[in-house]
Amino acid sequence: MRPDARAWFEHRTTSTTSLDDLDLAALLRAKRRGSHRVSVVLPARNEAATVGGLVAELYDLWVRRTPLVDELLVVDSDSTDDTAAVARTAGADVAATTDVLPCHGTRPGKGEALWKSLAATSGDLVVFLDADLLGDVRHYVPALLAPLLADPSVVYVKGCYTRPLEVDGVEQPAGGGRVTELTARPLLNALWPELAGFVQPLGGEYAGRRSALEQVPFVSGYGVEVGLLVDLLERHGLGALAQVDLGVRRHTSQSEEALGGMAGQVVSTVLARASWGRGANGLLTQFRHDGLRFLPRSTAVAVDERPPMASIPEYASLWAESIG
């Protein structure tokens, strides 16, 4: 690891693996002192099995009991199950991607939901959590907010964690995050070695200042996290970024084929931000065997991204109304 990356890792990495590690009273004082408004966003597509319990816990802890969160929003990305109804019953506000900035249309992908969430919320601090989280994640929201509330020079906080991997019904204590280890980390270490200290560059749990998030583009698909990390580094510098060890993260494991598609989008996002990658191929070809022969299947992984939200006139009008 380069000296600058090591220094950042040692200085900007904190650990909050349970509620016992937090001084909630101090966080509330910092929130009031800074006149902050906090929005928590969960992008979701067909997550009815998990989103209800997660939302209910977040609402009970951080909206009702301890007023740390002012908005709890689930952004429904073309779900075909009861995700929206389950989330609403559990206490969240729900917005469909098709209903936010409708004049700009809608695109598939997680990044689209995150981008549109900026136009559907009003917090100056925004926390993003995946909607398929399992286990005890009660501490995630305050842990991600803590560096932002403590240090005004920090604009973006990534969560990091160990990721168990379930194979054939047997859980291994580590081994999850295969796209990170086999794709994202080697690319980032080669092209932006100052980012080598990030444990989970593709992790879906992070928080940022609206003033920073609204100034960068959002990749519409699974490349959104690595795109944000690189773009915020380029705009604000390494010292404005931080990470928090959240302990353990559990979620539903994906198939190798699905992971290949995710990796393809990550590669396309990274290459689009590297000066020599502008002409990269936008197709990923994978193979299945039908018992007789290999069958190729190609899917689009080219970068499709939204412009910085601050450049959208309708957003400027909505934001002016929300703070007026």
Salt bridges, closest charged atoms under 4 A:
ASP4 OD2 - ARG2 NH2 2.61
ASP60 OD1 - ARG64 NH2 2.24
ASP60 OD2 - ARG65 NH2 3.00
ASP70 OD2 - LYS31 NZ 2.90
GLU71 OE2 - ARG37 NH2 3.80
GLU112 OE2 - LYS116 NZ 3.80
GLU112 OE2 - ARG306 NH2 2.81
ASP124 OD2 - HIS36 ND1 2.67
ASP130 OD1 - LYS110 NZ 2.81
ASP130 OD2 - ARG249 NH2 2.71
ASP132 OD2 - HIS251 ND1 3.37
ASP136 OD1 - ARG138 NE 2.93
ASP151 OD2 - ARG12 NH1 2.98
GLU171 OE2 - ARG250 NH2 3.41
GLU181 OE2 - ARG185 NH2 2.71
GLU205 OE1 - ARG249 NE 2.58
GLU225 OE2 - LYS110 NZ 2.66
ASP231 OD2 - ARG273 NH2 2.90
GLU257 OE2 - ARG288 NH2 2.42
GLU257 OE2 - ARG297 NH2 2.47
ASP290 OD2 - ARG293 NH1 3.55
ASP304 OD1 - ARG107 NH1 2.72
GLU305 OE1 - ARG273 NH2 3.01
GLU314 OE1 - HIS104 NE2 2.97
